[in-house]
Amino acid sequence: DDYEYEEIPDDNFSIPEGEEDLAKAIQMVQEQATDTQILEQKTVLPSKQLIPEVIEDFLCNFLIKMGMTRTLDCFQSEW
């Protein structure tokens, strides 16, 4: 044979050797389809950027009231 065989990448969805049968193959495909549906339906949580902005405002206002301008400058450069 002059034919060159290519290696097929392993997707980790294979059935262990010796346990190959149609019922298990169908079950694996159904589980994979269910997993895909769950991932597609996954709700996106709102970002938590609103809370840090409130905290940032509070800290900035506090530092201004206390006259801590150097600390305020450091905080703003780090934040």
Chimera marker file (.cmm) of the C-alpha trace (Angstrom):
<marker_set name="trace">
<marker id="1" x="0.000" y="0.000" z="0.000" r="1" g="1" b="0" radius="0.5"/>
<marker id="2" x="1.278" y="3.432" z="-0.976" r="1" g="1" b="0" radius="0.5"/>
<marker id="3" x="-1.581" y="5.194" z="0.816" r="1" g="1" b="0" radius="0.5"/>
<marker id="4" x="-0.646" y="7.495" z="3.692" r="1" g="1" b="0" radius="0.5"/>
<marker id="5" x="-2.989" y="7.431" z="6.658" r="1" g="1" b="0" radius="0.5"/>
<marker id="6" x="-3.708" y="10.575" z="8.648" r="1" g="1" b="0" radius="0.5"/>
<marker id="7" x="-4.318" y="10.626" z="12.377" r="1" g="1" b="0" radius="0.5"/>
<marker id="8" x="-7.784" y="11.798" z="13.369" r="1" g="1" b="0" radius="0.5"/>
<marker id="9" x="-7.841" y="14.174" z="16.358" r="1" g="1" b="0" radius="0.5"/>
<marker id="10" x="-9.406" y="12.782" z="19.523" r="1" g="1" b="0" radius="0.5"/>
<marker id="11" x="-12.438" y="14.825" z="20.638" r="1" g="1" b="0" radius="0.5"/>
<marker id="12" x="-12.799" y="12.913" z="23.934" r="1" g="1" b="0" radius="0.5"/>
<marker id="13" x="-16.264" y="11.751" z="22.890" r="1" g="1" b="0" radius="0.5"/>
<marker id="14" x="-15.202" y="8.200" z="22.176" r="1" g="1" b="0" radius="0.5"/>
<marker id="15" x="-16.516" y="5.096" z="23.829" r="1" g="1" b="0" radius="0.5"/>
<marker id="16" x="-13.934" y="3.026" z="25.721" r="1" g="1" b="0" radius="0.5"/>
<marker id="17" x="-12.625" y="0.082" z="23.747" r="1" g="1" b="0" radius="0.5"/>
<marker id="18" x="-14.516" y="-3.144" z="24.348" r="1" g="1" b="0" radius="0.5"/>
<marker id="19" x="-17.755" y="-1.329" z="25.169" r="1" g="1" b="0" radius="0.5"/>
<marker id="20" x="-18.722" y="-0.397" z="21.624" r="1" g="1" b="0" radius="0.5"/>
<marker id="21" x="-22.355" y="-0.908" z="20.771" r="1" g="1" b="0" radius="0.5"/>
<marker id="22" x="-25.092" y="1.053" z="19.064" r="1" g="1" b="0" radius="0.5"/>
<marker id="23" x="-27.049" y="1.876" z="22.229" r="1" g="1" b="0" radius="0.5"/>
<marker id="24" x="-24.048" y="3.467" z="23.931" r="1" g="1" b="0" radius="0.5"/>
<marker id="25" x="-23.124" y="5.383" z="20.784" r="1" g="1" b="0" radius="0.5"/>
<marker id="26" x="-26.659" y="6.797" z="20.541" r="1" g="1" b="0" radius="0.5"/>
<marker id="27" x="-26.603" y="7.701" z="24.232" r="1" g="1" b="0" radius="0.5"/>
<marker id="28" x="-23.271" y="9.532" z="23.828" r="1" g="1" b="0" radius="0.5"/>
<marker id="29" x="-24.607" y="11.516" z="20.862" r="1" g="1" b="0" radius="0.5"/>
<marker id="30" x="-27.773" y="12.449" z="22.781" r="1" g="1" b="0" radius="0.5"/>
<marker id="31" x="-25.753" y="13.573" z="25.810" r="1" g="1" b="0" radius="0.5"/>
<marker id="32" x="-23.540" y="15.682" z="23.592" r="1" g="1" b="0" radius="0.5"/>
<marker id="33" x="-26.604" y="17.277" z="21.959" r="1" g="1" b="0" radius="0.5"/>
<marker id="34" x="-28.123" y="17.969" z="25.391" r="1" g="1" b="0" radius="0.5"/>
<marker id="35" x="-24.872" y="19.571" z="26.568" r="1" g="1" b="0" radius="0.5"/>
<marker id="36" x="-24.805" y="21.758" z="23.484" r="1" g="1" b="0" radius="0.5"/>
<marker id="37" x="-28.401" y="22.886" z="24.064" r="1" g="1" b="0" radius="0.5"/>
<marker id="38" x="-27.668" y="23.722" z="27.703" r="1" g="1" b="0" radius="0.5"/>
<marker id="39" x="-24.660" y="25.805" z="26.724" r="1" g="1" b="0" radius="0.5"/>
<marker id="40" x="-26.675" y="27.652" z="24.071" r="1" g="1" b="0" radius="0.5"/>
<marker id="41" x="-29.471" y="28.423" z="26.540" r="1" g="1" b="0" radius="0.5"/>
<marker id="42" x="-27.093" y="29.558" z="29.258" r="1" g="1" b="0" radius="0.5"/>
<marker id="43" x="-28.220" y="32.928" z="30.486" r="1" g="1" b="0" radius="0.5"/>
<marker id="44" x="-25.769" y="35.776" z="30.473" r="1" g="1" b="0" radius="0.5"/>
<marker id="45" x="-25.337" y="37.337" z="33.874" r="1" g="1" b="0" radius="0.5"/>
<marker id="46" x="-25.244" y="41.122" z="33.991" r="1" g="1" b="0" radius="0.5"/>
<marker id="47" x="-21.815" y="42.563" z="34.492" r="1" g="1" b="0" radius="0.5"/>
<marker id="48" x="-20.952" y="43.750" z="37.968" r="1" g="1" b="0" radius="0.5"/>
<marker id="49" x="-19.354" y="46.961" z="36.789" r="1" g="1" b="0" radius="0.5"/>
<marker id="50" x="-22.087" y="49.111" z="38.334" r="1" g="1" b="0" radius="0.5"/>
<marker id="51" x="-21.169" y="48.158" z="41.872" r="1" g="1" b="0" radius="0.5"/>
<marker id="52" x="-17.439" y="49.021" z="41.590" r="1" g="1" b="0" radius="0.5"/>
<marker id="53" x="-18.322" y="52.425" z="40.133" r="1" g="1" b="0" radius="0.5"/>
<marker id="54" x="-20.463" y="53.161" z="43.196" r="1" g="1" b="0" radius="0.5"/>
<marker id="55" x="-17.627" y="52.045" z="45.470" r="1" g="1" b="0" radius="0.5"/>
<marker id="56" x="-15.161" y="54.123" z="43.481" r="1" g="1" b="0" radius="0.5"/>
<marker id="57" x="-17.381" y="57.216" z="43.833" r="1" g="1" b="0" radius="0.5"/>
<marker id="58" x="-17.757" y="56.648" z="47.574" r="1" g="1" b="0" radius="0.5"/>
<marker id="59" x="-14.007" y="56.269" z="48.092" r="1" g="1" b="0" radius="0.5"/>
<marker id="60" x="-13.190" y="59.296" z="45.943" r="1" g="1" b="0" radius="0.5"/>
<marker id="61" x="-15.736" y="61.454" z="47.810" r="1" g="1" b="0" radius="0.5"/>
<marker id="62" x="-14.411" y="60.246" z="51.165" r="1" g="1" b="0" radius="0.5"/>
<marker id="63" x="-10.800" y="61.010" z="50.237" r="1" g="1" b="0" radius="0.5"/>
<marker id="64" x="-11.778" y="64.466" z="48.972" r="1" g="1" b="0" radius="0.5"/>
<marker id="65" x="-13.680" y="65.249" z="52.196" r="1" g="1" b="0" radius="0.5"/>
<marker id="66" x="-10.719" y="64.138" z="54.309" r="1" g="1" b="0" radius="0.5"/>
<marker id="67" x="-8.283" y="66.183" z="52.223" r="1" g="1" b="0" radius="0.5"/>
<marker id="68" x="-6.266" y="63.129" z="51.229" r="1" g="1" b="0" radius="0.5"/>
<marker id="69" x="-5.348" y="64.353" z="47.752" r="1" g="1" b="0" radius="0.5"/>
<marker id="70" x="-2.156" y="62.271" z="47.386" r="1" g="1" b="0" radius="0.5"/>
<marker id="71" x="-4.039" y="59.133" z="48.381" r="1" g="1" b="0" radius="0.5"/>
<marker id="72" x="-6.820" y="60.097" z="45.956" r="1" g="1" b="0" radius="0.5"/>
<marker id="73" x="-4.282" y="60.523" z="43.139" r="1" g="1" b="0" radius="0.5"/>
<marker id="74" x="-2.746" y="57.106" z="43.909" r="1" g="1" b="0" radius="0.5"/>
<marker id="75" x="-6.183" y="55.496" z="44.086" r="1" g="1" b="0" radius="0.5"/>
<marker id="76" x="-7.285" y="56.949" z="40.758" r="1" g="1" b="0" radius="0.5"/>
<marker id="77" x="-4.080" y="55.895" z="39.003" r="1" g="1" b="0" radius="0.5"/>
<marker id="78" x="-4.382" y="52.335" z="40.362" r="1" g="1" b="0" radius="0.5"/>
<marker id="79" x="-8.162" y="51.960" z="39.841" r="1" g="1" b="0" radius="0.5"/>
<link id1="1" id2="2" r="1" g="1" b="0" radius="0.2"/>
<link id1="2" id2="3" r="1" g="1" b="0" radius="0.2"/>
<link id1="3" id2="4" r="1" g="1" b="0" radius="0.2"/>
<link id1="4" id2="5" r="1" g="1" b="0" radius="0.2"/>
<link id1="5" id2="6" r="1" g="1" b="0" radius="0.2"/>
<link id1="6" id2="7" r="1" g="1" b="0" radius="0.2"/>
<link id1="7" id2="8" r="1" g="1" b="0" radius="0.2"/>
<link id1="8" id2="9" r="1" g="1" b="0" radius="0.2"/>
<link id1="9" id2="10" r="1" g="1" b="0" radius="0.2"/>
<link id1="10" id2="11" r="1" g="1" b="0" radius="0.2"/>
<link id1="11" id2="12" r="1" g="1" b="0" radius="0.2"/>
<link id1="12" id2="13" r="1" g="1" b="0" radius="0.2"/>
<link id1="13" id2="14" r="1" g="1" b="0" radius="0.2"/>
<link id1="14" id2="15" r="1" g="1" b="0" radius="0.2"/>
<link id1="15" id2="16" r="1" g="1" b="0" radius="0.2"/>
<link id1="16" id2="17" r="1" g="1" b="0" radius="0.2"/>
<link id1="17" id2="18" r="1" g="1" b="0" radius="0.2"/>
<link id1="18" id2="19" r="1" g="1" b="0" radius="0.2"/>
<link id1="19" id2="20" r="1" g="1" b="0" radius="0.2"/>
<link id1="20" id2="21" r="1" g="1" b="0" radius="0.2"/>
<link id1="21" id2="22" r="1" g="1" b="0" radius="0.2"/>
<link id1="22" id2="23" r="1" g="1" b="0" radius="0.2"/>
<link id1="23" id2="24" r="1" g="1" b="0" radius="0.2"/>
<link id1="24" id2="25" r="1" g="1" b="0" radius="0.2"/>
<link id1="25" id2="26" r="1" g="1" b="0" radius="0.2"/>
<link id1="26" id2="27" r="1" g="1" b="0" radius="0.2"/>
<link id1="27" id2="28" r="1" g="1" b="0" radius="0.2"/>
<link id1="28" id2="29" r="1" g="1" b="0" radius="0.2"/>
<link id1="29" id2="30" r="1" g="1" b="0" radius="0.2"/>
<link id1="30" id2="31" r="1" g="1" b="0" radius="0.2"/>
<link id1="31" id2="32" r="1" g="1" b="0" radius="0.2"/>
<link id1="32" id2="33" r="1" g="1" b="0" radius="0.2"/>
<link id1="33" id2="34" r="1" g="1" b="0" radius="0.2"/>
<link id1="34" id2="35" r="1" g="1" b="0" radius="0.2"/>
<link id1="35" id2="36" r="1" g="1" b="0" radius="0.2"/>
<link id1="36" id2="37" r="1" g="1" b="0" radius="0.2"/>
<link id1="37" id2="38" r="1" g="1" b="0" radius="0.2"/>
<link id1="38" id2="39" r="1" g="1" b="0" radius="0.2"/>
<link id1="39" id2="40" r="1" g="1" b="0" radius="0.2"/>
<link id1="40" id2="41" r="1" g="1" b="0" radius="0.2"/>
<link id1="41" id2="42" r="1" g="1" b="0" radius="0.2"/>
<link id1="42" id2="43" r="1" g="1" b="0" radius="0.2"/>
<link id1="43" id2="44" r="1" g="1" b="0" radius="0.2"/>
<link id1="44" id2="45" r="1" g="1" b="0" radius="0.2"/>
<link id1="45" id2="46" r="1" g="1" b="0" radius="0.2"/>
<link id1="46" id2="47" r="1" g="1" b="0" radius="0.2"/>
<link id1="47" id2="48" r="1" g="1" b="0" radius="0.2"/>
<link id1="48" id2="49" r="1" g="1" b="0" radius="0.2"/>
<link id1="49" id2="50" r="1" g="1" b="0" radius="0.2"/>
<link id1="50" id2="51" r="1" g="1" b="0" radius="0.2"/>
<link id1="51" id2="52" r="1" g="1" b="0" radius="0.2"/>
<link id1="52" id2="53" r="1" g="1" b="0" radius="0.2"/>
<link id1="53" id2="54" r="1" g="1" b="0" radius="0.2"/>
<link id1="54" id2="55" r="1" g="1" b="0" radius="0.2"/>
<link id1="55" id2="56" r="1" g="1" b="0" radius="0.2"/>
<link id1="56" id2="57" r="1" g="1" b="0" radius="0.2"/>
<link id1="57" id2="58" r="1" g="1" b="0" radius="0.2"/>
<link id1="58" id2="59" r="1" g="1" b="0" radius="0.2"/>
<link id1="59" id2="60" r="1" g="1" b="0" radius="0.2"/>
<link id1="60" id2="61" r="1" g="1" b="0" radius="0.2"/>
<link id1="61" id2="62" r="1" g="1" b="0" radius="0.2"/>
<link id1="62" id2="63" r="1" g="1" b="0" radius="0.2"/>
<link id1="63" id2="64" r="1" g="1" b="0" radius="0.2"/>
<link id1="64" id2="65" r="1" g="1" b="0" radius="0.2"/>
<link id1="65" id2="66" r="1" g="1" b="0" radius="0.2"/>
<link id1="66" id2="67" r="1" g="1" b="0" radius="0.2"/>
<link id1="67" id2="68" r="1" g="1" b="0" radius="0.2"/>
<link id1="68" id2="69" r="1" g="1" b="0" radius="0.2"/>
<link id1="69" id2="70" r="1" g="1" b="0" radius="0.2"/>
<link id1="70" id2="71" r="1" g="1" b="0" radius="0.2"/>
<link id1="71" id2="72" r="1" g="1" b="0" radius="0.2"/>
<link id1="72" id2="73" r="1" g="1" b="0" radius="0.2"/>
<link id1="73" id2="74" r="1" g="1" b="0" radius="0.2"/>
<link id1="74" id2="75" r="1" g="1" b="0" radius="0.2"/>
<link id1="75" id2="76" r="1" g="1" b="0" radius="0.2"/>
<link id1="76" id2="77" r="1" g="1" b="0" radius="0.2"/>
<link id1="77" id2="78" r="1" g="1" b="0" radius="0.2"/>
<link id1="78" id2="79" r="1" g="1" b="0" radius="0.2"/>
</marker_set>
